[in-house]
Amino acid sequence: MTTDSSDAKRSPISLDPDGRPASQQLVSLSQAVLGPLDALVKAQIHAARSFLNFVFQVGFPSDAERAEARERGEILAEHDPRTVSFDLEQTGPDNLPLKTTLKVPTLALLPITPLAIDSATFDLELSIKEIARHTQQKGEPQDDARRPWYLVPDPISIRGTLADEGPAGTPGKSATIKIHVQVQKAPLPAALTRLIGAVSQQAEHKGRPDPNSSTDSSH
């Protein structure tokens, strides 16, 4: 949304695309309550997506990496895990030097712990401006002859503003919503646990004689 010089005179909180301040914008009680709840759900969705992207980016090669491997004459399958190679030197049979290569999937090396919202509380104030009978559909009153949609006999609709107006209709205090979110570690999904276990079992350990050794392995 573009701004102009008149924005400096407006309230910093605006719930309307026309730029009306919160003290002049009517919202229903449902909208006021669902706003923070919707934000928490979206935050949890984005956290889950970020965690899944992390697993795929770290654990599996990208399309560009597979294309580069094909140019080098290597073949990387789409679901082959990304591995890290470690060159080790050990003592083999007959006390001969033996160089070994240990390939470990990156997913088996990293601490993978998803985060989730454990609890959340929020405080908001709604300055009530209108109270009217609530209808199930706009312009259509509830038919009491049919099964009532609401548990209360005469539901009401509450509308108001998140901030009070100042003197002579000028914007008053800013609208604020205080939200406290507690995040904790979430258990790994069962399928991801099985995937990490299966990938970890693919750790490969190969040994080869040290070509720099002057001792023939046949002796």
Backbone as JSON, one array per atom type, in Angstrom:
{
  "sequence": "MTTDSSDAKRSPISLDPDGRPASQQLVSLSQAVLGPLDALVKAQIHAARSFLNFVFQVGFPSDAERAEARERGEILAEHDPRTVSFDLEQTGPDNLPLKTTLKVPTLALLPITPLAIDSATFDLELSIKEIARHTQQKGEPQDDARRPWYLVPDPISIRGTLADEGPAGTPGKSATIKIHVQVQKAPLPAALTRLIGAVSQQAEHKGRPDPNSSTDSSH",
  "N": [[0.85, -1.18, 0.0], [0.61, 2.18, -0.92], [1.89, 5.23, 0.47], [1.23, 8.58, 1.56], [1.81, 12.08, 2.27], [-0.18, 12.69, 4.06], [-0.44, 10.48, 5.65], [1.06, 10.68, 7.91], [-0.46, 11.99, 9.72], [-2.31, 10.21, 10.5], [-3.61, 7.47, 12.46], [-1.22, 5.01, 13.53], [-2.13, 2.41, 13.35], [-4.07, 0.64, 11.16], [-6.95, -0.84, 9.88], [-8.18, -0.93, 7.49], [-8.3, -0.78, 3.95], [-8.64, 1.75, 2.94], [-7.34, 3.37, 4.67], [-8.43, 4.16, 7.08], [-8.3, 4.9, 10.56], [-7.9, 2.64, 13.39], [-9.68, 3.35, 15.35], [-11.91, 4.14, 14.01], [-12.82, 2.09, 12.53], [-15.07, -0.42, 12.28], [-15.26, -3.64, 13.68], [-16.23, -7.05, 14.01], [-16.82, -9.01, 16.98], [-16.06, -11.63, 16.55], [-14.24, -11.35, 14.43], [-12.24, -9.9, 15.73], [-11.33, -11.76, 17.6], [-10.64, -13.94, 16.0], [-8.57, -12.97, 14.47], [-5.92, -12.93, 15.87], [-5.86, -15.73, 16.36], [-5.83, -16.81, 13.78], [-3.4, -15.83, 12.92], [-1.65, -17.29, 14.56], [-2.09, -19.9, 13.64], [-1.17, -19.65, 11.0], [1.49, -19.06, 11.51], [2.33, -21.49, 12.61], [2.0, -23.14, 10.4], [3.89, -22.05, 8.6], [6.21, -22.56, 10.07], [6.26, -25.36, 9.99], [6.57, -25.78, 7.25], [9.06, -24.56, 6.83], [10.68, -26.26, 8.34], [10.39, -28.67, 6.92], [11.46, -27.9, 4.46], [14.08, -27.51, 5.28], [14.86, -30.15, 5.89], [14.78, -31.37, 3.34], [16.55, -29.74, 1.85], [18.98, -30.0, 3.19], [19.27, -32.74, 3.44], [19.02, -33.98, 0.93], [20.14, -33.98, -2.48], [19.9, -31.14, -4.69], [18.13, -30.23, -7.76], [19.91, -28.84, -9.38], [22.36, -29.73, -8.4], [22.23, -32.44, -9.06], [22.25, -32.2, -11.83], [24.83, -31.14, -12.26], [26.28, -33.33, -11.35], [25.67, -35.21, -13.31], [27.01, -34.09, -15.46], [29.59, -34.59, -14.7], [29.69, -37.24, -15.08], [28.57, -38.77, -13.13], [25.87, -40.35, -11.39], [23.11, -39.31, -9.73], [20.42, -40.32, -8.01], [17.0, -39.23, -7.66], [16.05, -39.44, -5.06], [18.25, -40.12, -3.6], [20.16, -39.85, -0.68], [21.98, -37.0, 0.54], [25.45, -37.19, 1.16], [28.32, -37.23, 3.33], [31.77, -37.53, 3.09], [34.41, -39.16, 4.8], [37.8, -39.51, 5.08], [39.77, -41.98, 6.4], [42.51, -43.41, 8.21], [43.64, -46.53, 8.97], [44.82, -49.48, 10.66], [45.24, -52.39, 8.92], [44.81, -55.89, 8.05], [47.6, -57.97, 8.9], [49.0, -55.89, 9.98], [49.18, -53.86, 8.11], [49.07, -50.6, 6.61], [45.94, -49.14, 6.11], [43.71, -47.4, 4.23], [40.59, -45.94, 4.67], [37.28, -45.08, 3.66], [34.61, -43.33, 4.87], [31.29, -42.92, 4.4], [28.68, -40.89, 5.3], [25.27, -40.16, 5.68], [24.02, -36.83, 5.62], [21.74, -36.23, 7.08], [21.89, -37.96, 9.18], [23.79, -36.84, 10.74], [23.01, -34.42, 11.78], [21.35, -32.57, 14.38], [18.01, -32.87, 14.46], [15.19, -31.25, 15.12], [11.92, -30.43, 15.29], [9.97, -27.44, 15.85], [7.15, -26.28, 17.69], [4.11, -24.52, 18.41], [3.27, -24.4, 21.67], [1.56, -23.21, 23.58], [-0.55, -20.3, 23.78], [-1.44, -17.0, 24.6], [-3.54, -14.16, 24.42], [-4.32, -10.71, 24.72], [-6.83, -8.37, 24.24], [-8.69, -5.37, 23.65], [-12.0, -4.42, 23.05], [-13.87, -1.84, 22.03], [-17.15, -1.48, 22.42], [-19.54, -0.74, 19.99], [-21.84, -1.36, 18.59], [-24.69, -3.42, 19.03], [-26.51, -6.05, 17.92], [-29.18, -8.19, 16.73], [-28.16, -11.43, 15.89], [-27.92, -12.94, 12.75], [-28.2, -15.93, 10.83], [-27.7, -15.91, 8.11], [-27.0, -13.12, 6.02], [-29.45, -10.7, 6.25], [-31.42, -12.58, 6.61], [-33.48, -13.73, 8.99], [-33.23, -15.93, 11.85], [-34.88, -19.02, 11.72], [-37.04, -20.16, 13.99], [-38.67, -22.34, 13.91], [-37.38, -24.4, 12.74], [-34.58, -26.6, 13.41], [-32.61, -25.05, 15.82], [-29.76, -23.12, 15.06], [-27.97, -22.0, 16.8], [-26.97, -22.37, 20.23], [-27.92, -20.64, 22.11], [-31.0, -18.9, 22.69], [-31.48, -16.38, 21.51], [-29.25, -15.16, 19.7], [-26.67, -12.66, 19.6], [-25.01, -10.04, 17.81], [-21.95, -8.55, 18.14], [-20.28, -5.58, 17.64], [-17.49, -3.43, 17.27], [-14.76, -1.18, 17.97], [-11.2, -1.43, 17.93], [-9.83, 0.53, 19.16], [-10.4, 3.51, 20.99], [-11.93, 6.59, 19.98], [-10.4, 9.84, 19.86], [-10.78, 13.22, 21.19], [-13.35, 15.07, 19.57], [-13.63, 13.34, 17.41], [-11.06, 12.72, 16.57], [-8.21, 10.56, 16.0], [-7.64, 8.25, 18.61], [-5.99, 6.49, 21.2], [-3.56, 4.07, 20.15], [-4.43, 0.93, 18.69], [-3.87, -2.12, 20.31], [-2.71, -5.46, 20.57], [-1.83, -7.81, 22.76], [0.24, -10.51, 22.67], [1.3, -13.6, 23.85], [3.43, -16.15, 23.23], [4.3, -19.5, 23.59], [6.84, -21.64, 22.74], [7.88, -24.93, 22.0], [9.85, -27.96, 21.76], [8.8, -30.27, 19.31], [7.6, -33.61, 18.81], [9.23, -35.79, 16.48], [7.69, -36.5, 13.35], [6.26, -39.72, 12.68], [6.83, -40.92, 10.19], [9.06, -39.44, 9.35], [10.88, -40.12, 11.3], [11.28, -42.83, 10.7], [12.39, -42.49, 8.17], [14.85, -41.16, 8.69], [16.05, -43.12, 10.22], [16.3, -45.17, 8.29], [17.94, -43.93, 6.42], [20.23, -43.52, 7.94], [21.18, -46.08, 8.21], [22.38, -46.45, 5.81], [24.96, -45.7, 5.86], [28.2, -45.96, 4.61], [31.11, -47.9, 4.58], [34.18, -48.21, 3.35], [37.19, -49.97, 2.66], [40.61, -49.69, 1.63], [43.83, -50.68, 0.41], [46.82, -48.89, 1.39], [48.27, -47.02, -1.05], [50.74, -45.85, -0.84], [52.21, -47.43, 0.79], [55.07, -49.38, 1.36], [55.04, -52.03, 1.72], [54.09, -55.1, 0.45], [50.83, -56.35, 0.1], [50.49, -59.03, -0.25], [52.41, -60.35, 1.1]],
  "CA": [[0.0, 0.0, 0.0], [1.4, 3.39, -0.98], [1.62, 6.21, 1.5], [1.44, 9.97, 1.19], [2.17, 12.93, 3.4], [-1.26, 12.72, 5.03], [-0.37, 9.31, 6.51], [1.71, 11.03, 9.16], [-1.47, 12.5, 10.63], [-3.23, 9.14, 10.8], [-3.19, 6.51, 13.48], [-0.31, 4.02, 12.95], [-2.82, 1.15, 13.19], [-5.18, 0.78, 10.23], [-7.52, -2.13, 9.5], [-8.98, -0.69, 6.32], [-7.44, -0.38, 2.84], [-8.77, 3.19, 2.71], [-6.49, 4.07, 5.61], [-9.11, 4.64, 8.28], [-7.66, 4.41, 11.79], [-8.61, 1.56, 14.09], [-10.75, 3.93, 16.16], [-13.05, 4.41, 13.14], [-13.09, 0.88, 11.75], [-15.85, -1.39, 13.04], [-14.99, -5.06, 13.48], [-17.05, -7.89, 14.86], [-16.09, -9.7, 18.03], [-15.46, -12.82, 15.93], [-13.05, -10.93, 13.7], [-11.19, -9.51, 16.69], [-10.78, -12.96, 18.23], [-10.06, -14.83, 15.0], [-7.33, -12.4, 13.92], [-4.74, -13.55, 16.48], [-5.86, -17.18, 16.18], [-5.41, -17.08, 12.41], [-1.96, -15.56, 12.85], [-0.95, -18.41, 15.19], [-2.16, -21.05, 12.73], [-0.27, -19.4, 9.88], [2.86, -19.19, 12.01], [2.62, -22.92, 12.74], [2.14, -23.69, 9.03], [5.18, -21.62, 8.07], [7.26, -23.28, 10.79], [6.3, -26.72, 9.47], [7.14, -25.72, 5.9], [10.49, -24.28, 6.95], [11.35, -27.46, 8.82], [10.41, -29.64, 5.83], [12.45, -27.42, 3.49], [15.4, -27.78, 5.85], [15.15, -31.58, 5.75], [15.06, -31.69, 1.94], [17.71, -29.01, 1.37], [20.18, -30.53, 3.81], [19.37, -34.19, 3.34], [18.94, -34.53, -0.42], [20.71, -33.05, -3.47], [18.96, -30.37, -5.48], [18.15, -30.51, -9.2], [21.15, -28.31, -9.94], [23.46, -30.62, -8.01], [22.13, -33.67, -9.87], [22.68, -31.86, -13.18], [26.28, -31.05, -12.23], [26.82, -34.69, -11.22], [25.57, -35.87, -14.62], [28.08, -33.56, -16.31], [30.84, -35.26, -14.28], [29.56, -38.67, -15.34], [28.0, -39.42, -11.98], [24.42, -40.45, -11.39], [22.47, -39.12, -8.44], [18.98, -40.52, -8.1], [16.24, -38.12, -7.08], [15.85, -39.64, -3.63], [19.49, -40.52, -2.93], [20.5, -38.86, 0.34], [23.27, -36.32, 0.48], [26.39, -37.83, 2.08], [29.61, -36.59, 3.62], [32.82, -38.56, 3.09], [35.53, -38.98, 5.72], [38.93, -40.4, 4.78], [40.41, -42.42, 7.64], [43.65, -44.32, 8.05], [43.61, -47.53, 10.01], [45.74, -50.62, 10.49], [44.5, -53.51, 8.41], [45.41, -57.21, 8.31], [49.06, -58.05, 8.89], [49.51, -54.59, 10.4], [49.41, -53.01, 6.95], [48.25, -49.39, 6.6], [44.71, -49.28, 5.32], [42.91, -46.18, 4.15], [39.16, -46.23, 4.55], [36.38, -43.95, 3.4], [33.33, -43.47, 5.56], [30.24, -42.05, 3.86], [27.58, -40.78, 6.25], [24.24, -39.21, 5.26], [24.0, -35.61, 6.43], [20.61, -36.26, 8.01], [22.28, -38.72, 10.36], [24.78, -36.08, 11.5], [22.46, -33.18, 12.3], [20.23, -32.63, 15.33], [16.79, -32.43, 13.78], [14.12, -31.1, 16.1], [10.93, -29.43, 14.89], [9.4, -26.59, 16.87], [5.71, -26.12, 17.58], [3.5, -23.65, 19.41], [2.7, -25.19, 22.77], [0.43, -22.47, 24.14], [-0.55, -18.89, 23.42], [-2.46, -16.17, 25.21], [-3.56, -12.8, 23.87], [-5.21, -9.75, 25.37], [-7.26, -7.27, 23.39], [-9.84, -4.62, 24.12], [-12.93, -4.05, 21.99], [-14.8, -0.8, 22.45], [-18.42, -1.88, 21.79], [-20.29, 0.34, 19.35], [-23.13, -1.84, 18.09], [-25.19, -4.73, 19.45], [-27.69, -6.34, 17.11], [-29.52, -9.61, 16.67], [-27.31, -12.14, 14.95], [-28.63, -13.77, 11.78], [-27.35, -16.96, 10.25], [-27.31, -15.37, 6.82], [-27.26, -11.7, 5.97], [-30.8, -10.35, 5.84], [-32.35, -13.68, 6.81], [-33.55, -14.04, 10.42], [-33.23, -17.34, 12.19], [-36.19, -19.65, 11.75], [-37.13, -20.95, 15.21], [-39.44, -23.56, 13.67], [-36.42, -25.44, 12.4], [-33.6, -26.84, 14.46], [-31.83, -23.83, 16.01], [-28.35, -23.23, 14.74], [-27.21, -21.58, 17.97], [-27.44, -22.94, 21.49], [-28.65, -19.6, 22.84], [-32.25, -18.66, 21.96], [-31.48, -15.13, 20.75], [-27.85, -14.76, 19.6], [-26.44, -11.26, 19.26], [-23.79, -9.7, 17.1], [-21.27, -7.45, 18.8], [-19.3, -4.91, 16.79], [-16.86, -2.3, 17.93], [-13.45, -0.77, 17.48], [-10.09, -1.86, 18.76], [-9.28, 1.72, 19.82], [-11.37, 4.59, 21.17], [-11.63, 7.85, 19.32], [-10.01, 10.96, 20.69], [-11.72, 14.33, 21.18], [-13.85, 15.58, 18.28], [-13.45, 12.35, 16.35], [-9.66, 12.52, 16.19], [-7.72, 9.24, 16.42], [-7.23, 8.14, 20.0], [-4.83, 5.63, 21.43], [-3.35, 3.02, 19.16], [-4.95, -0.4, 19.02], [-2.8, -3.07, 20.64], [-3.05, -6.83, 20.94], [-0.69, -8.42, 23.42], [0.25, -11.96, 22.42], [2.41, -14.34, 24.46], [3.5, -17.46, 22.59], [5.31, -20.42, 24.14], [7.25, -22.62, 21.74], [8.67, -26.03, 22.54], [10.2, -29.0, 20.79], [7.73, -31.18, 18.94], [8.12, -34.93, 18.43], [9.38, -36.03, 15.05], [6.65, -37.34, 12.75], [6.66, -41.13, 12.61], [7.44, -41.22, 8.88], [10.39, -38.84, 9.3], [11.74, -40.94, 12.16], [11.65, -44.03, 9.94], [13.26, -42.08, 7.08], [16.18, -40.89, 9.22], [16.62, -44.42, 10.59], [16.68, -45.9, 7.08], [19.08, -43.24, 5.82], [21.4, -43.74, 8.78], [21.69, -47.42, 7.95], [23.08, -46.48, 4.53], [26.35, -45.28, 6.04], [29.05, -46.9, 3.87], [32.49, -47.93, 5.05], [34.99, -48.99, 2.41], [38.62, -49.96, 2.94], [41.5, -49.95, 0.5], [45.25, -50.63, 0.84], [47.49, -47.62, 1.21], [49.21, -47.17, -2.18], [52.08, -45.34, -0.47], [52.89, -48.38, 1.65], [56.12, -50.13, 0.64], [54.86, -53.44, 2.01], [53.12, -55.75, -0.41], [49.78, -56.98, 0.92], [50.49, -60.49, -0.41], [53.42, -60.96, 1.98]],
  "C": [[0.88, 1.23, 0.0], [0.98, 4.35, 0.1], [1.85, 7.59, 0.96], [1.7, 10.77, 2.45], [1.09, 12.97, 4.45], [-1.22, 11.55, 5.98], [0.24, 9.66, 7.86], [0.7, 11.53, 10.19], [-2.42, 11.4, 11.08], [-2.69, 8.27, 11.92], [-2.27, 5.49, 12.84], [-0.96, 2.67, 12.74], [-4.01, 1.35, 12.27], [-5.64, -0.6, 9.81], [-8.3, -2.03, 8.21], [-8.08, -0.27, 5.18], [-7.54, 1.1, 2.52], [-7.94, 4.0, 3.7], [-7.2, 4.61, 6.83], [-8.42, 4.09, 9.51], [-8.52, 3.37, 12.48], [-9.77, 2.09, 14.92], [-12.0, 4.21, 15.35], [-13.46, 3.2, 12.32], [-13.82, -0.13, 12.62], [-15.44, -2.81, 12.68], [-15.91, -5.84, 14.41], [-16.18, -8.54, 15.93], [-15.41, -10.95, 17.49], [-14.2, -12.46, 15.17], [-11.92, -10.58, 14.64], [-10.53, -10.73, 17.32], [-10.06, -13.84, 17.21], [-8.77, -14.29, 14.4], [-6.09, -13.0, 14.54], [-4.69, -15.07, 16.3], [-5.39, -17.56, 14.78], [-3.91, -16.86, 12.25], [-1.16, -16.71, 13.46], [-0.95, -19.64, 14.29], [-1.21, -20.86, 11.56], [1.18, -19.53, 10.32], [3.25, -20.66, 12.14], [2.81, -23.57, 11.37], [3.49, -23.31, 8.44], [6.34, -22.33, 8.77], [7.39, -24.71, 10.26], [6.93, -26.75, 8.07], [8.65, -25.47, 5.95], [11.26, -25.51, 7.4], [11.46, -28.5, 7.7], [11.41, -29.21, 4.76], [13.86, -27.69, 3.98], [15.79, -29.24, 5.65], [15.53, -31.9, 4.31], [16.32, -30.98, 1.44], [19.0, -29.59, 1.93], [20.36, -32.01, 3.51], [19.44, -34.75, 1.94], [19.47, -33.51, -1.43], [19.6, -32.36, -4.26], [19.03, -30.76, -6.95], [19.44, -30.01, -9.84], [22.35, -29.21, -9.61], [23.43, -31.93, -8.79], [22.57, -33.4, -11.3], [24.2, -31.75, -13.26], [26.92, -32.44, -12.12], [26.75, -35.43, -12.56], [26.66, -35.37, -15.57], [29.42, -34.18, -15.95], [30.79, -36.75, -14.52], [29.02, -39.45, -14.17], [26.47, -39.42, -12.08], [23.92, -40.33, -9.96], [20.97, -39.29, -8.62], [18.26, -39.41, -7.33], [16.15, -38.23, -5.57], [17.1, -40.18, -2.93], [19.85, -39.46, -1.89], [21.85, -38.22, 0.08], [24.19, -36.92, 1.53], [27.63, -36.98, 2.24], [30.64, -37.7, 3.76], [33.94, -38.17, 4.04], [36.6, -40.0, 5.35], [39.67, -40.7, 6.08], [41.57, -43.34, 7.32], [43.7, -45.25, 9.25], [44.67, -48.59, 9.72], [44.93, -51.84, 10.09], [45.13, -54.84, 8.79], [46.93, -57.17, 8.15], [49.71, -56.71, 9.22], [49.86, -53.68, 9.23], [48.55, -51.76, 7.05], [47.06, -49.57, 5.66], [43.93, -47.98, 5.39], [41.44, -46.55, 3.92], [38.4, -44.94, 4.31], [35.03, -44.24, 4.04], [32.35, -42.44, 5.0], [29.04, -42.08, 4.8], [26.55, -39.8, 5.7], [24.19, -38.01, 6.2], [22.84, -35.61, 7.43], [20.94, -37.02, 9.28], [23.26, -37.96, 11.24], [24.18, -34.88, 12.21], [21.4, -33.43, 13.36], [18.98, -32.04, 14.69], [15.66, -32.42, 14.8], [13.13, -30.06, 15.62], [10.42, -28.65, 16.09], [7.91, -26.41, 16.62], [5.22, -25.18, 18.67], [2.82, -24.52, 20.45], [1.48, -24.51, 23.37], [0.56, -21.01, 23.73], [-1.69, -18.2, 24.15], [-2.4, -14.8, 24.56], [-4.62, -11.98, 24.58], [-5.55, -8.65, 24.38], [-8.47, -6.6, 24.01], [-10.69, -4.21, 22.93], [-13.91, -3.03, 22.57], [-16.13, -1.02, 21.71], [-19.16, -0.66, 21.27], [-21.68, -0.08, 18.92], [-23.44, -3.21, 18.68], [-26.49, -4.98, 18.69], [-27.97, -7.83, 17.15], [-28.7, -10.27, 15.57], [-28.18, -13.01, 14.04], [-27.67, -14.76, 11.17], [-26.84, -16.54, 8.88], [-27.72, -13.91, 6.78], [-28.66, -11.43, 5.45], [-31.82, -11.43, 6.05], [-32.38, -14.04, 8.28], [-33.61, -15.54, 10.66], [-34.64, -17.86, 12.3], [-36.26, -20.56, 12.97], [-37.9, -22.25, 15.02], [-38.53, -24.72, 13.31], [-35.45, -25.63, 13.56], [-32.73, -25.59, 14.64], [-30.35, -24.07, 15.75], [-27.49, -22.91, 15.96], [-27.81, -22.19, 19.23], [-28.19, -21.91, 22.33], [-29.89, -19.23, 22.03], [-32.23, -17.41, 21.1], [-30.05, -14.62, 20.64], [-27.73, -13.31, 19.16], [-25.12, -11.12, 18.53], [-23.2, -8.46, 17.75], [-20.21, -6.88, 17.86], [-18.74, -3.71, 17.54], [-15.54, -1.97, 17.28], [-12.39, -1.22, 18.46], [-9.42, -0.69, 19.48], [-10.38, 2.76, 19.92], [-10.93, 5.83, 20.4], [-11.21, 8.91, 20.33], [-11.06, 12.06, 20.65], [-12.07, 14.77, 19.77], [-13.55, 14.63, 17.13], [-12.03, 12.15, 15.89], [-9.2, 11.14, 16.66], [-7.24, 9.25, 17.85], [-6.01, 7.27, 20.14], [-4.75, 4.54, 20.38], [-3.95, 1.71, 19.64], [-3.79, -1.35, 19.25], [-3.4, -4.42, 20.97], [-1.79, -7.46, 21.51], [-0.78, -9.94, 23.28], [1.5, -12.55, 23.06], [2.36, -15.76, 23.91], [4.61, -18.27, 23.24], [5.57, -21.52, 23.13], [8.08, -23.7, 22.41], [8.96, -27.04, 21.43], [9.0, -29.91, 20.56], [8.32, -32.54, 18.58], [8.23, -35.06, 16.92], [8.2, -36.83, 14.52], [7.16, -38.77, 12.56], [7.35, -41.46, 11.29], [8.84, -40.64, 8.79], [11.36, -39.61, 10.18], [12.2, -42.2, 11.42], [12.6, -43.67, 8.8], [14.68, -41.86, 7.58], [16.85, -42.21, 9.64], [17.09, -45.2, 9.37], [17.89, -45.26, 6.42], [20.35, -43.49, 6.63], [22.01, -45.11, 8.55], [22.45, -47.52, 6.64], [24.51, -45.97, 4.64], [27.27, -46.36, 5.47], [30.49, -46.77, 4.33], [33.28, -48.84, 4.12], [36.46, -48.84, 2.77], [39.42, -50.27, 1.69], [42.94, -49.88, 0.99], [45.85, -49.26, 0.56], [48.49, -47.76, 0.06], [50.61, -46.68, -1.86], [52.85, -46.3, 0.42], [53.88, -49.19, 0.83], [55.97, -51.64, 0.85], [53.8, -54.02, 1.14], [52.12, -56.49, 0.44], [49.77, -58.48, 0.79], [51.5, -61.14, 0.48], [52.84, -61.28, 3.31]]
}
